[in-house]
Amino acid sequence: MKPVELTLSVEINASQQEVFNKVVDWESQGEWMLGTKVKGTKNNGQGLGGEISAWTGFWKIGFNDPMVITQWVEPKIVDVTHLGKIVKGTGSMIVEKIDENKSRFIWSESIDLPLGLFGKFGWLFIKPFFAAGIKYSLNKFALTFAQSDPK
C-alpha cells in the first residue's frame, strides 16, 4: 500500500543555523511538539547514523517511535527512518534560508499505515487532527524564537 504523505511548514524569524540547532536539540522538542517527548539515544541523535526515540501520546496512552538518522546536512536537513512497530516510514526536517534572519522550517512525513485498508480508512478521519496538531506545534516552535528575541 502506498504511504501517506504530509508536509507542513512555518516561517521563523531566526537564522537557518539557529533554527537547525533548535530542531536537533531533541530533548527540547517536547516543549513545542504536541504530545511528544524525544531523546537522543545513539550518538545523542547527532549526525548520520545517530538515533532518537520519541514517545508520542497523552497521559499513559501512547507509543514509542524509534528512528535512525539517514541524512544530516547541517544546517539544512535531517531525514529519519521510523523503525517502530506502529510508525514506519520516513520523515524530513528541512530548514530553508529565506534571508540572514528568517527561515522556513518544513516538517514532512511519509508513513506506511498499519492495519491495511482499515488503517487507510482510519487515516481519512485522523489526518485533519494529525495535521492540525503538527501545524500547532510548528507555530509554537516559531514562537520560541520570538520570545527569545530581545527586540
ABEGO torsion letter per residue (X at the ends): XBBBBBBBBBBBBBBAAAAAAAAABAAAAAAABBGBBBBBBBGGGBEBGBBBBBBBEBEABEBBBBBBBABBBOAABBBBBBABAABBEBBBBBBBBABAABBBBBBBBBBBBBGEAAAAAAAAAAAAAAAAAAAAAAAAAAAAAAAABAX
